[in-house]
């Protein structure tokens, strides 16, 4: 679902490193293009490059003047993707060019078209959410700042789950270091359209490692156990894909996700394609201030209370409310006169 799993976000700038290790570079020389006409309103900038720094697919992706170069796995293929803004927020259009290692048939190209369209949330309806948000004392402040921002969809469940594990029980700086090392050591470098961009490792590659090797190379400590087990589980046939999870009801999808090594209630709410209202110690402070007017005395002890209030207040829109709010904390702080931590 989302590639960053903590409010305050992991900024893509944290991953910019001139010493990226080109361990395995794959030249993606075959390309094809298509157009996507998202449902309006659709802000290209806010959707593909979130204000809080959330990346679309890879922390190493490049955004320049209405164009995004990124890389992920689509339908099992390493794909370089170039998204270009056309049109306006009210009359949007996105030009897409996909680069692959080998030429693919028409059916595979159609499938990739569908995945990219879903990934940028092109078919997402915002009207009902905005109608609710206009009447809410918190959300009414953020929808103006973030008008046209669509939620996005990650086709690679493994990367989201890895992020969830690395963000647990660690300062943000430490999490950034672990993630950058993990991708640098084991991700493939996609060379396409004059760019070289590092992709998240595939679960099959990580499943072949020992826990000791992963811990030593990426300095992930005890997390190596869950990371290797997670990779093995997602490399096996039978576990639902992100799209299959989306087709289930929210409770069933969450029950599958909580079977994964290292994934608990908070992490499953984030990586669940249905979303949730993911409250941890950090976000309990932020939403505690928003809901009750003051910071909880004990953030950890307030997690369940804050989570329950968010669901009571926003119901089926809980994820979208969470998503919009954490993208706008700096501006929201000024508007409501309360300092909301943004890192």
ZADOKOL-966633 format. One record per residue (C-alpha): x, y, z. Coordinates in steps of 0.1 Angstrom, whole numbers. Layout:
<sites>
<site><X>X</X><Y>Y</Y><Z>Z</Z></site>
...
</sites>
This chain:
<sites>
<site><X>0</X><Y>0</Y><Z>0</Z></site>
<site><X>22</X><Y>28</Y><Z>12</Z></site>
<site><X>59</X><Y>29</Y><Z>11</Z></site>
<site><X>65</X><Y>49</Y><Z>42</Z></site>
<site><X>51</X><Y>36</Y><Z>75</Z></site>
<site><X>54</X><Y>64</Y><Z>100</Z></site>
<site><X>39</X><Y>98</Y><Z>104</Z></site>
<site><X>66</X><Y>124</Y><Z>99</Z></site>
<site><X>78</X><Y>101</Y><Z>71</Z></site>
<site><X>110</X><Y>89</Y><Z>57</Z></site>
<site><X>122</X><Y>115</Y><Z>32</Z></site>
<site><X>136</X><Y>103</Y><Z>-1</Z></site>
<site><X>164</X><Y>128</Y><Z>5</Z></site>
<site><X>177</X><Y>105</Y><Z>33</Z></site>
<site><X>185</X><Y>79</Y><Z>6</Z></site>
<site><X>205</X><Y>101</Y><Z>-18</Z></site>
<site><X>240</X><Y>87</Y><Z>-18</Z></site>
<site><X>266</X><Y>92</Y><Z>-44</Z></site>
<site><X>282</X><Y>59</Y><Z>-34</Z></site>
<site><X>253</X><Y>37</Y><Z>-45</Z></site>
<site><X>266</X><Y>3</Y><Z>-50</Z></site>
<site><X>259</X><Y>-10</Y><Z>-85</Z></site>
<site><X>260</X><Y>-46</Y><Z>-75</Z></site>
<site><X>236</X><Y>-58</Y><Z>-101</Z></site>
<site><X>226</X><Y>-33</Y><Z>-129</Z></site>
<site><X>199</X><Y>-43</Y><Z>-152</Z></site>
<site><X>195</X><Y>-25</Y><Z>-185</Z></site>
<site><X>158</X><Y>-19</Y><Z>-193</Z></site>
<site><X>160</X><Y>-13</Y><Z>-231</Z></site>
<site><X>125</X><Y>-22</Y><Z>-242</Z></site>
<site><X>97</X><Y>4</Y><Z>-236</Z></site>
<site><X>61</X><Y>11</Y><Z>-244</Z></site>
<site><X>38</X><Y>40</Y><Z>-235</Z></site>
<site><X>2</X><Y>48</Y><Z>-227</Z></site>
<site><X>-19</X><Y>76</Y><Z>-212</Z></site>
<site><X>-39</X><Y>76</Y><Z>-180</Z></site>
<site><X>-68</X><Y>100</Y><Z>-174</Z></site>
<site><X>-74</X><Y>100</Y><Z>-136</Z></site>
<site><X>-106</X><Y>109</Y><Z>-120</Z></site>
<site><X>-107</X><Y>146</Y><Z>-110</Z></site>
<site><X>-96</X><Y>163</Y><Z>-90</Z></site>
<site><X>-61</X><Y>148</Y><Z>-94</Z></site>
<site><X>-29</X><Y>167</Y><Z>-84</Z></site>
<site><X>0</X><Y>150</Y><Z>-101</Z></site>
<site><X>26</X><Y>166</Y><Z>-78</Z></site>
<site><X>8</X><Y>158</Y><Z>-45</Z></site>
<site><X>0</X><Y>122</Y><Z>-56</Z></site>
<site><X>34</X><Y>110</Y><Z>-69</Z></site>
<site><X>56</X><Y>131</Y><Z>-45</Z></site>
<site><X>38</X><Y>134</Y><Z>-12</Z></site>
<site><X>44</X><Y>165</Y><Z>9</Z></site>
<site><X>57</X><Y>144</Y><Z>39</Z></site>
<site><X>83</X><Y>128</Y><Z>16</Z></site>
<site><X>66</X><Y>95</Y><Z>10</Z></site>
<site><X>79</X><Y>79</Y><Z>-22</Z></site>
<site><X>58</X><Y>61</Y><Z>-48</Z></site>
<site><X>79</X><Y>30</Y><Z>-53</Z></site>
<site><X>115</X><Y>35</Y><Z>-44</Z></site>
<site><X>133</X><Y>59</Y><Z>-20</Z></site>
<site><X>158</X><Y>65</Y><Z>-48</Z></site>
<site><X>133</X><Y>77</Y><Z>-74</Z></site>
<site><X>138</X><Y>110</Y><Z>-91</Z></site>
<site><X>113</X><Y>138</Y><Z>-94</Z></site>
<site><X>120</X><Y>168</Y><Z>-116</Z></site>
<site><X>96</X><Y>195</Y><Z>-129</Z></site>
<site><X>64</X><Y>174</Y><Z>-133</Z></site>
<site><X>82</X><Y>141</Y><Z>-141</Z></site>
<site><X>89</X><Y>111</Y><Z>-120</Z></site>
<site><X>114</X><Y>83</Y><Z>-127</Z></site>
<site><X>109</X><Y>53</Y><Z>-105</Z></site>
<site><X>113</X><Y>15</Y><Z>-104</Z></site>
<site><X>94</X><Y>-14</Y><Z>-90</Z></site>
<site><X>83</X><Y>-49</Y><Z>-99</Z></site>
<site><X>52</X><Y>-52</Y><Z>-120</Z></site>
<site><X>36</X><Y>-85</Y><Z>-127</Z></site>
<site><X>69</X><Y>-101</Y><Z>-116</Z></site>
<site><X>90</X><Y>-80</Y><Z>-139</Z></site>
<site><X>116</X><Y>-53</Y><Z>-129</Z></site>
<site><X>101</X><Y>-21</Y><Z>-145</Z></site>
<site><X>114</X><Y>14</Y><Z>-149</Z></site>
<site><X>86</X><Y>39</Y><Z>-150</Z></site>
<site><X>85</X><Y>75</Y><Z>-162</Z></site>
<site><X>54</X><Y>94</Y><Z>-152</Z></site>
<site><X>48</X><Y>128</Y><Z>-168</Z></site>
<site><X>23</X><Y>154</Y><Z>-159</Z></site>
<site><X>-2</X><Y>166</Y><Z>-185</Z></site>
<site><X>-33</X><Y>186</Y><Z>-181</Z></site>
<site><X>-46</X><Y>202</Y><Z>-149</Z></site>
<site><X>-60</X><Y>192</Y><Z>-115</Z></site>
<site><X>-95</X><Y>194</Y><Z>-130</Z></site>
<site><X>-86</X><Y>180</Y><Z>-164</Z></site>
<site><X>-58</X><Y>156</Y><Z>-155</Z></site>
<site><X>-37</X><Y>134</Y><Z>-178</Z></site>
<site><X>-6</X><Y>114</Y><Z>-171</Z></site>
<site><X>18</X><Y>101</Y><Z>-197</Z></site>
<site><X>35</X><Y>68</Y><Z>-188</Z></site>
<site><X>65</X><Y>51</Y><Z>-203</Z></site>
<site><X>74</X><Y>17</Y><Z>-190</Z></site>
<site><X>109</X><Y>2</Y><Z>-195</Z></site>
<site><X>115</X><Y>-35</Y><Z>-193</Z></site>
<site><X>144</X><Y>-59</Y><Z>-198</Z></site>
<site><X>126</X><Y>-77</Y><Z>-226</Z></site>
<site><X>98</X><Y>-70</Y><Z>-250</Z></site>
<site><X>64</X><Y>-83</Y><Z>-238</Z></site>
<site><X>32</X><Y>-93</Y><Z>-255</Z></site>
<site><X>0</X><Y>-73</Y><Z>-257</Z></site>
<site><X>-16</X><Y>-91</Y><Z>-227</Z></site>
<site><X>14</X><Y>-84</Y><Z>-204</Z></site>
<site><X>15</X><Y>-48</Y><Z>-215</Z></site>
<site><X>-23</X><Y>-44</Y><Z>-207</Z></site>
<site><X>-17</X><Y>-59</Y><Z>-173</Z></site>
<site><X>11</X><Y>-35</Y><Z>-166</Z></site>
<site><X>-11</X><Y>-6</Y><Z>-177</Z></site>
<site><X>-37</X><Y>-17</Y><Z>-152</Z></site>
<site><X>-11</X><Y>-19</Y><Z>-124</Z></site>
<site><X>3</X><Y>15</Y><Z>-130</Z></site>
<site><X>-32</X><Y>30</Y><Z>-132</Z></site>
<site><X>-41</X><Y>14</Y><Z>-98</Z></site>
<site><X>-7</X><Y>24</Y><Z>-83</Z></site>
<site><X>-13</X><Y>61</Y><Z>-88</Z></site>
<site><X>-49</X><Y>59</Y><Z>-76</Z></site>
<site><X>-63</X><Y>71</Y><Z>-109</Z></site>
<site><X>-97</X><Y>56</Y><Z>-103</Z></site>
<site><X>-101</X><Y>69</Y><Z>-68</Z></site>
<site><X>-132</X><Y>90</Y><Z>-60</Z></site>
<site><X>-125</X><Y>119</Y><Z>-36</Z></site>
<site><X>-159</X><Y>136</Y><Z>-37</Z></site>
<site><X>-175</X><Y>117</Y><Z>-7</Z></site>
<site><X>-144</X><Y>120</Y><Z>14</Z></site>
<site><X>-142</X><Y>158</Y><Z>7</Z></site>
<site><X>-179</X><Y>162</Y><Z>15</Z></site>
<site><X>-173</X><Y>146</Y><Z>49</Z></site>
<site><X>-140</X><Y>165</Y><Z>55</Z></site>
<site><X>-155</X><Y>199</Y><Z>49</Z></site>
<site><X>-177</X><Y>194</Y><Z>80</Z></site>
<site><X>-149</X><Y>181</Y><Z>102</Z></site>
<site><X>-131</X><Y>206</Y><Z>124</Z></site>
<site><X>-97</X><Y>190</Y><Z>116</Z></site>
<site><X>-99</X><Y>179</Y><Z>81</Z></site>
<site><X>-115</X><Y>211</Y><Z>68</Z></site>
<site><X>-80</X><Y>226</Y><Z>72</Z></site>
<site><X>-61</X><Y>200</Y><Z>52</Z></site>
<site><X>-82</X><Y>194</Y><Z>21</Z></site>
<site><X>-76</X><Y>229</Y><Z>8</Z></site>
<site><X>-38</X><Y>224</Y><Z>11</Z></site>
<site><X>-39</X><Y>190</Y><Z>-4</Z></site>
<site><X>-67</X><Y>193</Y><Z>-29</Z></site>
<site><X>-65</X><Y>165</Y><Z>-56</Z></site>
<site><X>-40</X><Y>143</Y><Z>-37</Z></site>
<site><X>-49</X><Y>107</Y><Z>-44</Z></site>
<site><X>-38</X><Y>77</Y><Z>-22</Z></site>
<site><X>-15</X><Y>53</Y><Z>-40</Z></site>
<site><X>-12</X><Y>16</Y><Z>-41</Z></site>
<site><X>20</X><Y>-5</Y><Z>-38</Z></site>
<site><X>20</X><Y>-37</Y><Z>-60</Z></site>
<site><X>50</X><Y>-50</Y><Z>-40</Z></site>
<site><X>38</X><Y>-62</Y><Z>-6</Z></site>
<site><X>73</X><Y>-72</Y><Z>5</Z></site>
<site><X>87</X><Y>-37</Y><Z>4</Z></site>
<site><X>59</X><Y>-23</Y><Z>26</Z></site>
<site><X>63</X><Y>-51</Y><Z>51</Z></site>
<site><X>101</X><Y>-47</Y><Z>53</Z></site>
<site><X>96</X><Y>-10</Y><Z>60</Z></site>
<site><X>71</X><Y>-18</Y><Z>87</Z></site>
<site><X>97</X><Y>-40</Y><Z>104</Z></site>
<site><X>125</X><Y>-16</Y><Z>101</Z></site>
<site><X>105</X><Y>13</Y><Z>115</Z></site>
<site><X>97</X><Y>-6</Y><Z>147</Z></site>
<site><X>115</X><Y>3</Y><Z>179</Z></site>
<site><X>140</X><Y>26</Y><Z>162</Z></site>
<site><X>146</X><Y>63</Y><Z>158</Z></site>
<site><X>138</X><Y>76</Y><Z>123</Z></site>
<site><X>175</X><Y>82</Y><Z>115</Z></site>
<site><X>183</X><Y>46</Y><Z>124</Z></site>
<site><X>154</X><Y>33</Y><Z>103</Z></site>
<site><X>166</X><Y>53</Y><Z>73</Z></site>
<site><X>201</X><Y>39</Y><Z>76</Z></site>
<site><X>188</X><Y>3</Y><Z>78</Z></site>
<site><X>165</X><Y>8</Y><Z>47</Z></site>
<site><X>192</X><Y>25</Y><Z>26</Z></site>
<site><X>217</X><Y>-3</Y><Z>35</Z></site>
<site><X>191</X><Y>-30</Y><Z>27</Z></site>
<site><X>184</X><Y>-16</Y><Z>-7</Z></site>
<site><X>220</X><Y>-7</Y><Z>-15</Z></site>
<site><X>232</X><Y>-42</Y><Z>-7</Z></site>
<site><X>205</X><Y>-63</Y><Z>-22</Z></site>
<site><X>184</X><Y>-42</Y><Z>-46</Z></site>
<site><X>189</X><Y>-42</Y><Z>-83</Z></site>
<site><X>199</X><Y>-11</Y><Z>-102</Z></site>
<site><X>176</X><Y>-4</Y><Z>-131</Z></site>
<site><X>192</X><Y>16</Y><Z>-160</Z></site>
<site><X>166</X><Y>33</Y><Z>-182</Z></site>
<site><X>159</X><Y>66</Y><Z>-199</Z></site>
<site><X>193</X><Y>79</Y><Z>-189</Z></site>
<site><X>188</X><Y>72</Y><Z>-152</Z></site>
<site><X>200</X><Y>46</Y><Z>-128</Z></site>
<site><X>176</X><Y>39</Y><Z>-99</Z></site>
<site><X>178</X><Y>13</Y><Z>-72</Z></site>
<site><X>148</X><Y>-9</Y><Z>-66</Z></site>
<site><X>137</X><Y>-27</Y><Z>-35</Z></site>
<site><X>151</X><Y>-62</Y><Z>-33</Z></site>
<site><X>128</X><Y>-91</Y><Z>-43</Z></site>
<site><X>117</X><Y>-115</Y><Z>-15</Z></site>
<site><X>133</X><Y>-144</Y><Z>-34</Z></site>
<site><X>168</X><Y>-127</Y><Z>-31</Z></site>
<site><X>164</X><Y>-121</Y><Z>6</Z></site>
<site><X>150</X><Y>-156</Y><Z>12</Z></site>
<site><X>183</X><Y>-170</Y><Z>1</Z></site>
<site><X>203</X><Y>-152</Y><Z>28</Z></site>
<site><X>211</X><Y>-163</Y><Z>63</Z></site>
<site><X>199</X><Y>-142</Y><Z>92</Z></site>
<site><X>235</X><Y>-136</Y><Z>103</Z></site>
<site><X>246</X><Y>-123</Y><Z>68</Z></site>
<site><X>216</X><Y>-99</Y><Z>67</Z></site>
<site><X>223</X><Y>-86</Y><Z>102</Z></site>
<site><X>260</X><Y>-81</Y><Z>95</Z></site>
<site><X>256</X><Y>-64</Y><Z>61</Z></site>
<site><X>227</X><Y>-41</Y><Z>69</Z></site>
<site><X>231</X><Y>-37</Y><Z>106</Z></site>
<site><X>194</X><Y>-46</Y><Z>112</Z></site>
<site><X>201</X><Y>-66</Y><Z>144</Z></site>
<site><X>173</X><Y>-88</Y><Z>157</Z></site>
<site><X>151</X><Y>-78</Y><Z>128</Z></site>
<site><X>171</X><Y>-101</Y><Z>104</Z></site>
<site><X>151</X><Y>-130</Y><Z>118</Z></site>
<site><X>118</X><Y>-116</Y><Z>108</Z></site>
<site><X>131</X><Y>-102</Y><Z>75</Z></site>
<site><X>144</X><Y>-135</Y><Z>63</Z></site>
<site><X>113</X><Y>-153</Y><Z>74</Z></site>
<site><X>91</X><Y>-127</Y><Z>58</Z></site>
<site><X>109</X><Y>-131</Y><Z>25</Z></site>
<site><X>106</X><Y>-169</Y><Z>26</Z></site>
<site><X>68</X><Y>-166</Y><Z>34</Z></site>
<site><X>62</X><Y>-142</Y><Z>5</Z></site>
<site><X>83</X><Y>-163</Y><Z>-19</Z></site>
<site><X>61</X><Y>-193</Y><Z>-13</Z></site>
<site><X>30</X><Y>-198</Y><Z>-34</Z></site>
<site><X>-3</X><Y>-193</Y><Z>-16</Z></site>
<site><X>1</X><Y>-160</Y><Z>2</Z></site>
<site><X>-23</X><Y>-134</Y><Z>-13</Z></site>
<site><X>-10</X><Y>-106</Y><Z>-34</Z></site>
<site><X>-18</X><Y>-70</Y><Z>-26</Z></site>
<site><X>-46</X><Y>-71</Y><Z>-52</Z></site>
<site><X>-60</X><Y>-103</Y><Z>-37</Z></site>
<site><X>-60</X><Y>-87</Y><Z>-2</Z></site>
<site><X>-78</X><Y>-57</Y><Z>-16</Z></site>
<site><X>-106</X><Y>-80</Y><Z>-29</Z></site>
<site><X>-111</X><Y>-94</Y><Z>6</Z></site>
<site><X>-130</X><Y>-77</Y><Z>34</Z></site>
<site><X>-108</X><Y>-56</Y><Z>56</Z></site>
<site><X>-109</X><Y>-80</Y><Z>86</Z></site>
<site><X>-99</X><Y>-110</Y><Z>65</Z></site>
<site><X>-71</X><Y>-91</Y><Z>47</Z></site>
<site><X>-58</X><Y>-80</Y><Z>81</Z></site>
<site><X>-58</X><Y>-115</Y><Z>95</Z></site>
<site><X>-36</X><Y>-127</Y><Z>66</Z></site>
<site><X>-12</X><Y>-98</Y><Z>71</Z></site>
<site><X>-9</X><Y>-104</Y><Z>109</Z></site>
<site><X>3</X><Y>-140</Y><Z>100</Z></site>
<site><X>35</X><Y>-125</Y><Z>85</Z></site>
<site><X>66</X><Y>-124</Y><Z>107</Z></site>
<site><X>71</X><Y>-91</Y><Z>124</Z></site>
<site><X>37</X><Y>-77</Y><Z>115</Z></site>
<site><X>14</X><Y>-66</Y><Z>142</Z></site>
<site><X>-18</X><Y>-45</Y><Z>145</Z></site>
<site><X>-2</X><Y>-11</Y><Z>137</Z></site>
<site><X>19</X><Y>-24</Y><Z>108</Z></site>
<site><X>-10</X><Y>-44</Y><Z>93</Z></site>
<site><X>-32</X><Y>-13</Y><Z>93</Z></site>
<site><X>-6</X><Y>5</Y><Z>72</Z></site>
<site><X>1</X><Y>-22</Y><Z>46</Z></site>
<site><X>-35</X><Y>-34</Y><Z>44</Z></site>
<site><X>-47</X><Y>-23</Y><Z>9</Z></site>
<site><X>-80</X><Y>-13</Y><Z>27</Z></site>
<site><X>-61</X><Y>10</Y><Z>51</Z></site>
<site><X>-69</X><Y>15</Y><Z>87</Z></site>
<site><X>-63</X><Y>40</Y><Z>115</Z></site>
<site><X>-26</X><Y>32</Y><Z>124</Z></site>
<site><X>-17</X><Y>46</Y><Z>157</Z></site>
<site><X>16</X><Y>41</Y><Z>174</Z></site>
<site><X>34</X><Y>60</Y><Z>202</Z></site>
<site><X>44</X><Y>88</Y><Z>178</Z></site>
<site><X>10</X><Y>93</Y><Z>162</Z></site>
<site><X>-8</X><Y>89</Y><Z>195</Z></site>
<site><X>8</X><Y>122</Y><Z>205</Z></site>
<site><X>-2</X><Y>140</Y><Z>172</Z></site>
<site><X>-38</X><Y>127</Y><Z>171</Z></site>
<site><X>-42</X><Y>130</Y><Z>209</Z></site>
<site><X>-36</X><Y>167</Y><Z>206</Z></site>
<site><X>-60</X><Y>170</Y><Z>176</Z></site>
<site><X>-88</X><Y>150</Y><Z>193</Z></site>
<site><X>-85</X><Y>161</Y><Z>229</Z></site>
<site><X>-67</X><Y>194</Y><Z>228</Z></site>
<site><X>-36</X><Y>183</Y><Z>246</Z></site>
<site><X>-8</X><Y>157</Y><Z>245</Z></site>
<site><X>-16</X><Y>125</Y><Z>263</Z></site>
<site><X>3</X><Y>120</Y><Z>296</Z></site>
<site><X>15</X><Y>86</Y><Z>284</Z></site>
<site><X>16</X><Y>82</Y><Z>246</Z></site>
<site><X>20</X><Y>45</Y><Z>248</Z></site>
<site><X>-9</X><Y>41</Y><Z>271</Z></site>
<site><X>-31</X><Y>63</Y><Z>250</Z></site>
<site><X>-27</X><Y>43</Y><Z>217</Z></site>
<site><X>-59</X><Y>24</Y><Z>220</Z></site>
<site><X>-80</X><Y>54</Y><Z>232</Z></site>
<site><X>-67</X><Y>76</Y><Z>203</Z></site>
<site><X>-73</X><Y>48</Y><Z>178</Z></site>
<site><X>-108</X><Y>42</Y><Z>190</Z></site>
<site><X>-116</X><Y>80</Y><Z>188</Z></site>
<site><X>-103</X><Y>82</Y><Z>152</Z></site>
<site><X>-124</X><Y>53</Y><Z>141</Z></site>
<site><X>-155</X><Y>67</Y><Z>159</Z></site>
<site><X>-149</X><Y>101</Y><Z>144</Z></site>
<site><X>-141</X><Y>91</Y><Z>108</Z></site>
<site><X>-154</X><Y>56</Y><Z>103</Z></site>
<site><X>-149</X><Y>43</Y><Z>68</Z></site>
<site><X>-128</X><Y>74</Y><Z>61</Z></site>
<site><X>-103</X><Y>67</Y><Z>89</Z></site>
<site><X>-74</X><Y>59</Y><Z>66</Z></site>
<site><X>-80</X><Y>88</Y><Z>42</Z></site>
<site><X>-83</X><Y>111</Y><Z>72</Z></site>
<site><X>-50</X><Y>98</Y><Z>87</Z></site>
<site><X>-33</X><Y>100</Y><Z>53</Z></site>
<site><X>-43</X><Y>136</Y><Z>46</Z></site>
<site><X>-36</X><Y>148</Y><Z>81</Z></site>
<site><X>0</X><Y>135</Y><Z>83</Z></site>
<site><X>8</X><Y>150</Y><Z>49</Z></site>
<site><X>-1</X><Y>185</Y><Z>62</Z></site>
<site><X>12</X><Y>187</Y><Z>98</Z></site>
<site><X>33</X><Y>218</Y><Z>94</Z></site>
<site><X>5</X><Y>238</Y><Z>79</Z></site>
<site><X>-21</X><Y>223</Y><Z>102</Z></site>
<site><X>-1</X><Y>233</Y><Z>132</Z></site>
<site><X>-2</X><Y>269</Y><Z>122</Z></site>
<site><X>-39</X><Y>268</Y><Z>114</Z></site>
<site><X>-51</X><Y>253</Y><Z>147</Z></site>
<site><X>-24</X><Y>269</Y><Z>169</Z></site>
<site><X>-10</X><Y>236</Y><Z>182</Z></site>
<site><X>25</X><Y>224</Y><Z>176</Z></site>
<site><X>23</X><Y>190</Y><Z>159</Z></site>
<site><X>55</X><Y>171</Y><Z>157</Z></site>
<site><X>65</X><Y>166</Y><Z>121</Z></site>
<site><X>95</X><Y>143</Y><Z>125</Z></site>
</sites>
